[in-house]
Amino acid sequence: MGFGTYARRVRDEQAPPAHRYLALRRAVGHYRPLGFHATWAYVTALACPSPDIHRDPSAWSRALDILEAGRSAWLEEQAAFASIRRIEKAAGRRSPRKAPTGPRWPGGNPSRLGLVAAVANRHASFRRLPFPEELKVLHAALDAAGAEYLRKAGHLDGPARRSIGAITRAGHANAFPPEWRRFAELLGYAAEYTPGNIGA
């Protein structure tokens, strides 16, 4: 089943609550621009002021609204890219521009609160991962960068933002394990934004 089917199930108030909740999880499984767990943390933090969204059916539709808005922006971006590619191909340019990779919330206006929740979720997971002794210094640097971002709740000044960016970029040069790289990419993306240019 596709995203639209799960979205309809989330909004079906006649359906059993457990089915609606599972449909929301599956909708996130279909569209997860920050990765599944980080996207779940993002939308649920914005939709549910209490920590237990599982017990708040009214929050499920709000979470779905947030997810659908991001997905709509992404679909518009995809359509615009396809249109540009058609024009480029007609002009003889066969090599496509490199599409953006890594986690990002489409539409260019991510929520600071949502990003903080996503980083907190992935930072906790990162801290539970085992790591070899030879990566101890890198692990400590990435852990400290994540802790600094969370301590400041995403309110980073220029030097803090550049410091986190340098650490997350250095990890790629030093071959972070894949799980670390995903956390570093999310942290680097979140650190790019300041409260003055993103949503609440």
Secondary structure, 3 states (H helix, E strand, C coil): CCHHHHHHHHHCCCCCHHHHHHHHHHHHHHCCCCCHHHHHHHHHHHHCCCCCHHHCHHHHHHHHHHHHHHHHHHHHHHHHHHHHHHHHHHCCCCCCCCCCCCCCCCCCCCEHHHHHHHHHHHHHHHHHCCCCHHHHHHHHHHHHHHHHHHHCCCCCCHHHHHHHHHHHHHHHHCCCCHHHHHHHHHHHHHHCCCCCCCEC
